[in-house]
Amino acid sequence: MGGVSRPSRVLLVFLDGVGVGPDDAEVNPFVHAADRLPTLVRSMGDDVPTLERPLVSGPSGLSFPLAATLDVEGTPQSGTGQVALLTGENAAELFGGHFGPWTPVRLRPLLEERSVLRLAADAGRTVAFANAYPRGWPGPAGGRRLAGPPLAARAAGLLDRHEEALGRGEAVASEILNDGWRRHLGHASLPEVTAKQAGTNLARIAGDADLTLFAHYATDSAGHAQDMDRAVAALERVDAFLEGVLSALDPDTLLLVASDHGNLEDVRTGHTRNPALGMAVGPGAEAAEGLRDLRDVTPFVLRMLGVGE
């Protein structure tokens, strides 16, 4: 690794629809509410990355831009962006354009066979998907409206955390809080958790695997609302969540945060062509400064785990 510290484990946290935005408090919720996001700011290098200064490095963390356009015309979307992030392949080019929000059916075999989860597991590393999904998801018909992370996890044999695990704190809801499971899925007996408690749970899960993936999508939904208060609230939830993660994470674990496209960082519009946000905290974080676009994330994670050497 040429002098770069190597972690014992990697925790990959995916945030949907979070980019690097303008240095303008009127439109960018990161800038607007920086004083209310202490963990995020500290983890991003003790400053807010912007289009004017996209790479920020500090003693507590590093933030870096990940080009999401993949050299393809149009506006980046979740479906192809998530496949690119999780496989290292140019999904938009392979598909013939950006596509979303769901994983294109034609790209599912690539995601299922070549995801970072599958590649790490095939190399003998222990791998975990921390998200809880209802037992039997997505049903006998399979469904077409499926996001990339659970598809990759299912193909790797990792879609194994259900309501019981969520109740024991051995899984994390995609929304971070258990509210959706309690109100909409009929699991009113599940305990209420704070975002910080959910982060602590994720850190504990990550301590039992070489590679752990957690995916959060509410940031993209908040971006589509084009409302500053909702955008800030979404970031405050992530901030408290990461506070919990970092308070309990093994110091030998690299926390890597990455998104698939821009959206939340500019409340004037929906998806953007801005770089997706990347963040790294812990051993090996300094090496993340060399990441340039979505395709770099999977090879980087595998290098950190010593896969392919």
N, C-alpha and C positions, 0 to 999 in steps of 0.2 A: 504493500500500500504506500510505499514511498514516504514514510514518515507521518502519514495521516493515521490518527488513532482509529481503531476498528471497534465497533460495539459488539457486545455479546449477543444483543437482540436488537430488532428493529420493530418499532410500532409505527405503522403507516395510518395516518388519519386523513381520510378523504372528506373534503368540504365541497359540496356542489355549488358551482356558480359564484366563485369568489375570485376577483381579479385584482390587479394593481391599477389604481385609478389616479385621477388628477389631484394635484395639491390644492384642493378647493373645498373648504369646509361646507359650502353650500350644497355640494353634490356628492361628496365622498364621505360615507359614514365613518370610515376609519379616522379621517382627519377631523370630522365634526365632533366625534365623541372620544378622542384619544385618551382624555383624562379618566374616562369611565371603563377603559379596556386595559388595565395594568398588566395582566398576564400576556395578552396578545402583543402589546407594545414591547414588553421585555423580551418575549420570545422572538420577535421580529428584528431584534438587534437594538433595542432601546429607542426605536423611532418608527415612524410609519413610512413604509415604502410607497413611493408615488411614481407616476410616469416620468417625472423629472429626475427622480433618484430611485430607481427600482431595486437596486441591490444595497442592502443595509446589513452591516455586521457589527455586533457588539459582544460584550463579554458573556451575555446570557443567551444569545441566539443569533440566528442568521435568517434573513428573508431574501428571496431571489425570484426573479420573474421567469415564468415558463411560457414560452410562446405557444399559443393554442391554435393558431391558424393553420399549422401543419403545411404551409406553402400551398394552400388551397383557397380559392376565392370564396367569398361568402362569410357568414357569421358562424363562428364555432358553436357546436351544440353538444349536449350531454352524451348522446349515444355514441358517436364516433370519438368524442373526447375521452370518455371513460375507457373505451377499448384501447386507445393509444396510450393512455396513462398506465393501464394495467398489463399491457403486453409489450410496449416499446415499439409497436408497429404503427405506420402511418395509416390509421384506419380511415381517415377522410379520403385519402388518395385511393385506397383499395376499394372503397365504396363508391367513389365517383363524386364525392361532395360531403359537406357536413350534414349530419342527420341527428335528429333527436326529437323528443327527450329520451326515447327508449333505444336499447341496443338493436341495431339492424339485424334481422333474422339471418341475413347472408353472412354477417360477421360473427355470429355466435360460435361456430366451430373454432375460429381463431381464438376467441376469448376463452373458450372452455379448455382448449388444448395448450395454449401458450401464455396463460396468465402468470403473473409473478407468484401467485399462490401455488399454482400447479408446478411451475418450474422449481420453486424452492422445495416443495414436498418431494418431487421426483429426485432431487439431489440429496435427499435424506434429512432435510431440516424439518423441525417441528413447526407446524403452521396452524394458526387459529383465525377464525372469522368471528369477531366479537358481537356482531349484531344479532339480536333476537328476531326470529321470523316465526309466524304462526305455523304450527304443525300441519304438514301437508301442503304448504305453499309451494307452487302457485296453483295447485289444484290439478285435477286429472287432465284438463284440456291444455295445460302448460302455459297458456297465455302468451300474448305478443308484447304486452306493455311491461317489460322487465328491464330493470337497471343493470348496469355492468357488474358491480360488486357481488350481489347475491348470485348472479349467473356464474361468475368465476368461482365463487365459494362452493356452489352446488356441484360443479364439475370436479372440484378438488376433494369432494367428500367432507366439506366443512360446514354445510348448512345444518348444524346440529344443535343449535341453541334455541329453545322454544320458551313458552310461557313459564315453565317450571324453573328454567335457568334464570330467566329475568327476575322471578320472584326471589331467588336466592342471591341475587347480585352477581351471578356468574355469566351475565350477558348484559348488553346495553341496548336500549331502544334506539332506533334510527333517529328519532326526534330528540334523543338524549334523555328527556323526561319520560316517565311512563304514562303520561296523560292520554295519549292516543290509544294505547292498549286498554286503559281503564274505561274510557268514554265510548270508544267506537268499536272495539273488538270484543266487548263483553267480559273483560277480565278486571272487574271492579275490585277484586280481592288483592290485586297486585299492590305492593307498597308504593306510596309516593316517594320519589327521590328528588333531591335537588340536583342541579347540573354539576355541582362540585362532587356530590356523592357518586354520581354516575361516572365522573372522571376517575375517582378513586377506584371504582369497580373495574374500569378499563385497565388501569395500571396493574391491578392484581391479575387480571386475565393475561396481560402481556408478559407477566413474569413467568408464565408457564410454557412459553413458546419462543422459538427463534424469530419468527415473523408473525405479527398480528396485524390484521386489517380491521379498521372500523370506518363505516361510511355514514355521513350525515348530509341530509338533503334540504333541510329547511332554510338554509342560507339562500339557495336558488329561488325557492318560493317567495322569500322575503324580497329578493331582488326584483322579481316580476311585479310585486305590488307597487314599486316606484314610490315608496313612502319612506321618508327619513326615519321617522319614529320606529317603524317596523324593522327597518334595516339595522338600526342601532340595537334594538331589542334582540335581534337574531345574533348579533355579534357579542352582546353581553352574555347571552347563554353560552356561546362558544368560549368566551373568556373564562367564565366560571368553571366550565367543563375542563378546560386546559389547566386551570389552577388545581383542580382535583387530580388530574393526570400527573402533573409535574410534582405534586406534593408527595405522591406515593410511588412514582416510577423508579425502578431499579436504576442506580446511577450508571450502570454499564449499558443502558438501553438508549438507542438513538430514537428520538421522536421526530418523525418526518411528516409534515403536513403538506398536502398538495390538493389543488383544485383542477377542474377540467376546462373551465372557460371563465371569462369575465361576465359579471352581471351586477352583483350586490354593490360593487365599488362605485357605481354611478347611478344615482336614483333618477336621473332624467330619462333613462332608457331601459330596455331589457338587456338581452345578451349583447356583449361588446366584442370587439376584436382586440381588446387589451390583453396583455399577458395574464395568465392564471397565476395566482399567488402560490409560492412555495415557501416553506419555513422549515428550519432544522434546529434542534436543540439536543445537546449531549455529544457523546463520543462519535467522531466522524462527521459532525456538522460542518466543519470547515471545508470538507470535500464537496459539499453540496453547492458551493459557490460556482462550480463548473457546470452545473446543470443549465441547459439552455431552453429546452422545450419539453412538451409532455412525453415525448418518446424517450427521454433520458432517465425517467424515474425508475422504471423497472430494471434496466441494467445497473443503475446505481444501487438499488436495494440488493440485488443479487451480489454485486461486488462487496458490499458491506457484510454480507453473510458468507463471503468466501466461496460462492457458487461459481463454478466454471474455471477455477484456478488450477 
